[in-house]
């Protein structure tokens, strides 16, 4: 526990340190800030690469071809200190195209890591739950792609503050592979190592609000916010974020707290992820 708390402090300190170093760069006049004229009726574009270190909560129900018709229920709770050493690749980027009050924005998340400690909660047999002794050492590999695309309209604006309403879609692809072992299930299964995997592909319709609240007269300090909720054929999803940002001549730097969640109501294979944590981004306007 102390090791994890220390790691989180180091991560938070590093993010704040980067923000502080950027804050020391020369500032341009407020009227020359690219974001200051985003509502002038001309085309404006922005790209935001960012780093996100969320705590990942994943509940999964998996079925497989090994004779258990009900399958396996498993849960994973992984912090940055757990998964960074096993992270294969991660990529995060967002962007926006705006003309006047209308805009189109997108966000893409990719993460792949392996061998995260997980727990097998229940094994479900033909007659329902089966009492089993699950050995220590169960692990899960996880790969996720999340893509959001939406169009928005500025419904309210005053000074440096504004509110957009939007509608669009979000795509989720997740693949999990579980390695686990049992010491025997009441004569139903011999003790042995087992592997099982599943994937989820989902398109959801989403709607919500986003915008900024100006926190200084010169328009440099601001608070971005975002909230959406969506639904598909057998699930719901929601995402929320609040951030603190500072604006420069070349673009913006933001430190955000963000949550992305999915909830499934159908039976069979399913993966319910929740990502919660801080992100640090740099937005370039052109």
TORKOL-4160 file (C-alpha; in steps of 0.2 Angstrom, whole numbers, padded with zeros to 4 digits, m for minus):
286
<pt num="1" X="0000" Y="0000" Z="0000"/>
<pt num="2" X="0014" Y="0012" Z="0005"/>
<pt num="3" X="0023" Y="0008" Z="m0012"/>
<pt num="4" X="0007" Y="0012" Z="m0022"/>
<pt num="5" X="0004" Y="0028" Z="m0012"/>
<pt num="6" X="0022" Y="0034" Z="m0015"/>
<pt num="7" X="0021" Y="0030" Z="m0034"/>
<pt num="8" X="0005" Y="0041" Z="m0035"/>
<pt num="9" X="0014" Y="0055" Z="m0027"/>
<pt num="10" X="0028" Y="0053" Z="m0039"/>
<pt num="11" X="0016" Y="0053" Z="m0054"/>
<pt num="12" X="0006" Y="0068" Z="m0047"/>
<pt num="13" X="0023" Y="0078" Z="m0044"/>
<pt num="14" X="0029" Y="0074" Z="m0061"/>
<pt num="15" X="0013" Y="0080" Z="m0069"/>
<pt num="16" X="0013" Y="0096" Z="m0059"/>
<pt num="17" X="0032" Y="0099" Z="m0062"/>
<pt num="18" X="0029" Y="0098" Z="m0081"/>
<pt num="19" X="0015" Y="0110" Z="m0079"/>
<pt num="20" X="0026" Y="0122" Z="m0069"/>
<pt num="21" X="0040" Y="0121" Z="m0082"/>
<pt num="22" X="0028" Y="0125" Z="m0096"/>
<pt num="23" X="0021" Y="0140" Z="m0086"/>
<pt num="24" X="0039" Y="0147" Z="m0086"/>
<pt num="25" X="0039" Y="0149" Z="m0105"/>
<pt num="26" X="0036" Y="0167" Z="m0112"/>
<pt num="27" X="0018" Y="0172" Z="m0113"/>
<pt num="28" X="0010" Y="0181" Z="m0128"/>
<pt num="29" X="m0002" Y="0195" Z="m0127"/>
<pt num="30" X="m0020" Y="0189" Z="m0123"/>
<pt num="31" X="m0027" Y="0195" Z="m0139"/>
<pt num="32" X="m0014" Y="0185" Z="m0149"/>
<pt num="33" X="m0019" Y="0169" Z="m0140"/>
<pt num="34" X="m0025" Y="0157" Z="m0154"/>
<pt num="35" X="m0040" Y="0151" Z="m0144"/>
<pt num="36" X="m0046" Y="0169" Z="m0141"/>
<pt num="37" X="m0053" Y="0170" Z="m0158"/>
<pt num="38" X="m0061" Y="0153" Z="m0160"/>
<pt num="39" X="m0079" Y="0160" Z="m0163"/>
<pt num="40" X="m0074" Y="0173" Z="m0177"/>
<pt num="41" X="m0083" Y="0163" Z="m0190"/>
<pt num="42" X="m0066" Y="0156" Z="m0198"/>
<pt num="43" X="m0060" Y="0138" Z="m0197"/>
<pt num="44" X="m0050" Y="0134" Z="m0182"/>
<pt num="45" X="m0042" Y="0117" Z="m0178"/>
<pt num="46" X="m0033" Y="0110" Z="m0163"/>
<pt num="47" X="m0024" Y="0094" Z="m0158"/>
<pt num="48" X="m0021" Y="0087" Z="m0141"/>
<pt num="49" X="m0009" Y="0073" Z="m0137"/>
<pt num="50" X="m0011" Y="0069" Z="m0119"/>
<pt num="51" X="m0005" Y="0056" Z="m0106"/>
<pt num="52" X="m0018" Y="0047" Z="m0095"/>
<pt num="53" X="m0014" Y="0036" Z="m0080"/>
<pt num="54" X="m0031" Y="0030" Z="m0074"/>
<pt num="55" X="m0034" Y="0017" Z="m0061"/>
<pt num="56" X="m0043" Y="0003" Z="m0071"/>
<pt num="57" X="m0057" Y="m0007" Z="m0064"/>
<pt num="58" X="m0063" Y="m0022" Z="m0075"/>
<pt num="59" X="m0077" Y="m0034" Z="m0072"/>
<pt num="60" X="m0078" Y="m0048" Z="m0085"/>
<pt num="61" X="m0090" Y="m0063" Z="m0088"/>
<pt num="62" X="m0082" Y="m0075" Z="m0099"/>
<pt num="63" X="m0088" Y="m0092" Z="m0107"/>
<pt num="64" X="m0077" Y="m0105" Z="m0115"/>
<pt num="65" X="m0076" Y="m0121" Z="m0124"/>
<pt num="66" X="m0070" Y="m0131" Z="m0109"/>
<pt num="67" X="m0086" Y="m0139" Z="m0103"/>
<pt num="68" X="m0092" Y="m0125" Z="m0091"/>
<pt num="69" X="m0108" Y="m0119" Z="m0099"/>
<pt num="70" X="m0109" Y="m0104" Z="m0087"/>
<pt num="71" X="m0092" Y="m0098" Z="m0088"/>
<pt num="72" X="m0081" Y="m0087" Z="m0076"/>
<pt num="73" X="m0084" Y="m0071" Z="m0067"/>
<pt num="74" X="m0068" Y="m0061" Z="m0064"/>
<pt num="75" X="m0063" Y="m0044" Z="m0058"/>
<pt num="76" X="m0047" Y="m0034" Z="m0060"/>
<pt num="77" X="m0042" Y="m0018" Z="m0051"/>
<pt num="78" X="m0025" Y="m0011" Z="m0058"/>
<pt num="79" X="m0017" Y="0005" Z="m0053"/>
<pt num="80" X="m0003" Y="0014" Z="m0063"/>
<pt num="81" X="0010" Y="0006" Z="m0052"/>
<pt num="82" X="0003" Y="m0011" Z="m0056"/>
<pt num="83" X="0002" Y="m0010" Z="m0075"/>
<pt num="84" X="0016" Y="0002" Z="m0081"/>
<pt num="85" X="0029" Y="m0011" Z="m0079"/>
<pt num="86" X="0019" Y="m0023" Z="m0091"/>
<pt num="87" X="0012" Y="m0009" Z="m0103"/>
<pt num="88" X="0015" Y="m0014" Z="m0121"/>
<pt num="89" X="0009" Y="0002" Z="m0128"/>
<pt num="90" X="m0003" Y="0017" Z="m0125"/>
<pt num="91" X="m0008" Y="0031" Z="m0136"/>
<pt num="92" X="m0020" Y="0046" Z="m0132"/>
<pt num="93" X="m0025" Y="0060" Z="m0144"/>
<pt num="94" X="m0040" Y="0072" Z="m0146"/>
<pt num="95" X="m0044" Y="0085" Z="m0159"/>
<pt num="96" X="m0057" Y="0098" Z="m0164"/>
<pt num="97" X="m0062" Y="0107" Z="m0180"/>
<pt num="98" X="m0073" Y="0123" Z="m0176"/>
<pt num="99" X="m0081" Y="0136" Z="m0187"/>
<pt num="100" X="m0091" Y="0149" Z="m0177"/>
<pt num="101" X="m0103" Y="0140" Z="m0165"/>
<pt num="102" X="m0102" Y="0123" Z="m0174"/>
<pt num="103" X="m0088" Y="0111" Z="m0171"/>
<pt num="104" X="m0083" Y="0093" Z="m0174"/>
<pt num="105" X="m0072" Y="0084" Z="m0161"/>
<pt num="106" X="m0064" Y="0067" Z="m0158"/>
<pt num="107" X="m0055" Y="0057" Z="m0145"/>
<pt num="108" X="m0045" Y="0041" Z="m0146"/>
<pt num="109" X="m0038" Y="0030" Z="m0132"/>
<pt num="110" X="m0028" Y="0014" Z="m0135"/>
<pt num="111" X="m0020" Y="0004" Z="m0121"/>
<pt num="112" X="m0012" Y="m0013" Z="m0121"/>
<pt num="113" X="m0004" Y="m0022" Z="m0106"/>
<pt num="114" X="m0002" Y="m0040" Z="m0099"/>
<pt num="115" X="m0001" Y="m0051" Z="m0084"/>
<pt num="116" X="m0012" Y="m0040" Z="m0072"/>
<pt num="117" X="m0017" Y="m0048" Z="m0056"/>
<pt num="118" X="m0035" Y="m0053" Z="m0056"/>
<pt num="119" X="m0047" Y="m0063" Z="m0045"/>
<pt num="120" X="m0059" Y="m0076" Z="m0051"/>
<pt num="121" X="m0075" Y="m0073" Z="m0041"/>
<pt num="122" X="m0086" Y="m0088" Z="m0047"/>
<pt num="123" X="m0086" Y="m0102" Z="m0059"/>
<pt num="124" X="m0103" Y="m0105" Z="m0066"/>
<pt num="125" X="m0108" Y="m0123" Z="m0071"/>
<pt num="126" X="m0123" Y="m0130" Z="m0080"/>
<pt num="127" X="m0133" Y="m0129" Z="m0064"/>
<pt num="128" X="m0127" Y="m0112" Z="m0059"/>
<pt num="129" X="m0113" Y="m0107" Z="m0048"/>
<pt num="130" X="m0100" Y="m0120" Z="m0044"/>
<pt num="131" X="m0090" Y="m0119" Z="m0028"/>
<pt num="132" X="m0072" Y="m0119" Z="m0032"/>
<pt num="133" X="m0054" Y="m0116" Z="m0025"/>
<pt num="134" X="m0046" Y="m0104" Z="m0037"/>
<pt num="135" X="m0027" Y="m0104" Z="m0034"/>
<pt num="136" X="m0017" Y="m0088" Z="m0032"/>
<pt num="137" X="m0009" Y="m0081" Z="m0048"/>
<pt num="138" X="m0023" Y="m0078" Z="m0059"/>
<pt num="139" X="m0019" Y="m0064" Z="m0072"/>
<pt num="140" X="m0027" Y="m0055" Z="m0086"/>
<pt num="141" X="m0021" Y="m0047" Z="m0102"/>
<pt num="142" X="m0031" Y="m0032" Z="m0108"/>
<pt num="143" X="m0031" Y="m0022" Z="m0125"/>
<pt num="144" X="m0043" Y="m0008" Z="m0127"/>
<pt num="145" X="m0048" Y="0004" Z="m0141"/>
<pt num="146" X="m0061" Y="0019" Z="m0137"/>
<pt num="147" X="m0065" Y="0031" Z="m0150"/>
<pt num="148" X="m0077" Y="0046" Z="m0148"/>
<pt num="149" X="m0084" Y="0057" Z="m0162"/>
<pt num="150" X="m0097" Y="0070" Z="m0160"/>
<pt num="151" X="m0103" Y="0087" Z="m0167"/>
<pt num="152" X="m0107" Y="0101" Z="m0156"/>
<pt num="153" X="m0116" Y="0118" Z="m0155"/>
<pt num="154" X="m0112" Y="0133" Z="m0144"/>
<pt num="155" X="m0128" Y="0136" Z="m0134"/>
<pt num="156" X="m0121" Y="0149" Z="m0123"/>
<pt num="157" X="m0106" Y="0161" Z="m0122"/>
<pt num="158" X="m0100" Y="0175" Z="m0112"/>
<pt num="159" X="m0083" Y="0182" Z="m0112"/>
<pt num="160" X="m0070" Y="0168" Z="m0111"/>
<pt num="161" X="m0084" Y="0155" Z="m0105"/>
<pt num="162" X="m0095" Y="0145" Z="m0116"/>
<pt num="163" X="m0106" Y="0129" Z="m0116"/>
<pt num="164" X="m0108" Y="0117" Z="m0130"/>
<pt num="165" X="m0121" Y="0104" Z="m0132"/>
<pt num="166" X="m0116" Y="0089" Z="m0143"/>
<pt num="167" X="m0122" Y="0072" Z="m0150"/>
<pt num="168" X="m0112" Y="0058" Z="m0158"/>
<pt num="169" X="m0105" Y="0041" Z="m0156"/>
<pt num="170" X="m0092" Y="0031" Z="m0146"/>
<pt num="171" X="m0084" Y="0014" Z="m0151"/>
<pt num="172" X="m0077" Y="0002" Z="m0139"/>
<pt num="173" X="m0066" Y="m0013" Z="m0143"/>
<pt num="174" X="m0059" Y="m0023" Z="m0128"/>
<pt num="175" X="m0051" Y="m0040" Z="m0128"/>
<pt num="176" X="m0046" Y="m0049" Z="m0112"/>
<pt num="177" X="m0037" Y="m0065" Z="m0110"/>
<pt num="178" X="m0038" Y="m0074" Z="m0093"/>
<pt num="179" X="m0025" Y="m0086" Z="m0086"/>
<pt num="180" X="m0031" Y="m0095" Z="m0070"/>
<pt num="181" X="m0030" Y="m0112" Z="m0061"/>
<pt num="182" X="m0041" Y="m0122" Z="m0050"/>
<pt num="183" X="m0038" Y="m0135" Z="m0037"/>
<pt num="184" X="m0053" Y="m0145" Z="m0042"/>
<pt num="185" X="m0072" Y="m0142" Z="m0042"/>
<pt num="186" X="m0081" Y="m0155" Z="m0032"/>
<pt num="187" X="m0076" Y="m0169" Z="m0045"/>
<pt num="188" X="m0082" Y="m0159" Z="m0060"/>
<pt num="189" X="m0065" Y="m0152" Z="m0065"/>
<pt num="190" X="m0048" Y="m0159" Z="m0062"/>
<pt num="191" X="m0035" Y="m0146" Z="m0055"/>
<pt num="192" X="m0026" Y="m0138" Z="m0069"/>
<pt num="193" X="m0021" Y="m0122" Z="m0077"/>
<pt num="194" X="m0034" Y="m0114" Z="m0089"/>
<pt num="195" X="m0035" Y="m0100" Z="m0101"/>
<pt num="196" X="m0050" Y="m0091" Z="m0108"/>
<pt num="197" X="m0052" Y="m0075" Z="m0118"/>
<pt num="198" X="m0066" Y="m0064" Z="m0125"/>
<pt num="199" X="m0069" Y="m0047" Z="m0134"/>
<pt num="200" X="m0082" Y="m0034" Z="m0135"/>
<pt num="201" X="m0086" Y="m0023" Z="m0150"/>
<pt num="202" X="m0099" Y="m0009" Z="m0146"/>
<pt num="203" X="m0106" Y="0007" Z="m0154"/>
<pt num="204" X="m0116" Y="0018" Z="m0143"/>
<pt num="205" X="m0125" Y="0034" Z="m0147"/>
<pt num="206" X="m0120" Y="0048" Z="m0134"/>
<pt num="207" X="m0125" Y="0066" Z="m0130"/>
<pt num="208" X="m0119" Y="0079" Z="m0118"/>
<pt num="209" X="m0111" Y="0095" Z="m0114"/>
<pt num="210" X="m0094" Y="0102" Z="m0114"/>
<pt num="211" X="m0085" Y="0119" Z="m0113"/>
<pt num="212" X="m0074" Y="0131" Z="m0103"/>
<pt num="213" X="m0076" Y="0143" Z="m0088"/>
<pt num="214" X="m0064" Y="0158" Z="m0089"/>
<pt num="215" X="m0055" Y="0160" Z="m0072"/>
<pt num="216" X="m0045" Y="0176" Z="m0076"/>
<pt num="217" X="m0048" Y="0192" Z="m0085"/>
<pt num="218" X="m0034" Y="0189" Z="m0098"/>
<pt num="219" X="m0042" Y="0173" Z="m0103"/>
<pt num="220" X="m0026" Y="0163" Z="m0099"/>
<pt num="221" X="m0033" Y="0153" Z="m0084"/>
<pt num="222" X="m0048" Y="0142" Z="m0088"/>
<pt num="223" X="m0057" Y="0127" Z="m0082"/>
<pt num="224" X="m0063" Y="0114" Z="m0096"/>
<pt num="225" X="m0077" Y="0103" Z="m0092"/>
<pt num="226" X="m0085" Y="0088" Z="m0101"/>
<pt num="227" X="m0100" Y="0076" Z="m0098"/>
<pt num="228" X="m0108" Y="0063" Z="m0109"/>
<pt num="229" X="m0120" Y="0049" Z="m0107"/>
<pt num="230" X="m0124" Y="0036" Z="m0120"/>
<pt num="231" X="m0132" Y="0019" Z="m0123"/>
<pt num="232" X="m0132" Y="0004" Z="m0135"/>
<pt num="233" X="m0142" Y="m0011" Z="m0138"/>
<pt num="234" X="m0137" Y="m0019" Z="m0121"/>
<pt num="235" X="m0127" Y="m0006" Z="m0112"/>
<pt num="236" X="m0125" Y="0011" Z="m0105"/>
<pt num="237" X="m0109" Y="0022" Z="m0105"/>
<pt num="238" X="m0104" Y="0039" Z="m0097"/>
<pt num="239" X="m0089" Y="0050" Z="m0097"/>
<pt num="240" X="m0085" Y="0065" Z="m0086"/>
<pt num="241" X="m0070" Y="0076" Z="m0084"/>
<pt num="242" X="m0065" Y="0093" Z="m0076"/>
<pt num="243" X="m0048" Y="0101" Z="m0078"/>
<pt num="244" X="m0037" Y="0116" Z="m0075"/>
<pt num="245" X="m0029" Y="0124" Z="m0090"/>
<pt num="246" X="m0017" Y="0138" Z="m0094"/>
<pt num="247" X="m0016" Y="0146" Z="m0111"/>
<pt num="248" X="0000" Y="0151" Z="m0120"/>
<pt num="249" X="0004" Y="0159" Z="m0137"/>
<pt num="250" X="0007" Y="0142" Z="m0145"/>
<pt num="251" X="m0008" Y="0133" Z="m0136"/>
<pt num="252" X="m0014" Y="0126" Z="m0119"/>
<pt num="253" X="m0009" Y="0115" Z="m0105"/>
<pt num="254" X="m0022" Y="0106" Z="m0095"/>
<pt num="255" X="m0022" Y="0094" Z="m0080"/>
<pt num="256" X="m0038" Y="0084" Z="m0079"/>
<pt num="257" X="m0047" Y="0072" Z="m0068"/>
<pt num="258" X="m0057" Y="0060" Z="m0080"/>
<pt num="259" X="m0069" Y="0045" Z="m0078"/>
<pt num="260" X="m0075" Y="0033" Z="m0092"/>
<pt num="261" X="m0087" Y="0019" Z="m0088"/>
<pt num="262" X="m0097" Y="0005" Z="m0096"/>
<pt num="263" X="m0111" Y="m0005" Z="m0089"/>
<pt num="264" X="m0118" Y="m0020" Z="m0098"/>
<pt num="265" X="m0135" Y="m0028" Z="m0094"/>
<pt num="266" X="m0135" Y="m0043" Z="m0106"/>
<pt num="267" X="m0130" Y="m0061" Z="m0101"/>
<pt num="268" X="m0115" Y="m0071" Z="m0109"/>
<pt num="269" X="m0098" Y="m0063" Z="m0112"/>
<pt num="270" X="m0096" Y="m0046" Z="m0106"/>
<pt num="271" X="m0082" Y="m0034" Z="m0101"/>
<pt num="272" X="m0087" Y="m0019" Z="m0090"/>
<pt num="273" X="m0072" Y="m0007" Z="m0089"/>
<pt num="274" X="m0070" Y="0009" Z="m0078"/>
<pt num="275" X="m0055" Y="0021" Z="m0081"/>
<pt num="276" X="m0053" Y="0034" Z="m0067"/>
<pt num="277" X="m0037" Y="0045" Z="m0065"/>
<pt num="278" X="m0027" Y="0061" Z="m0070"/>
<pt num="279" X="m0022" Y="0066" Z="m0087"/>
<pt num="280" X="m0010" Y="0079" Z="m0093"/>
<pt num="281" X="m0012" Y="0087" Z="m0111"/>
<pt num="282" X="m0005" Y="0100" Z="m0122"/>
<pt num="283" X="m0016" Y="0107" Z="m0135"/>
<pt num="284" X="m0009" Y="0115" Z="m0151"/>
<pt num="285" X="m0021" Y="0127" Z="m0161"/>
<pt num="286" X="m0019" Y="0131" Z="m0179"/>
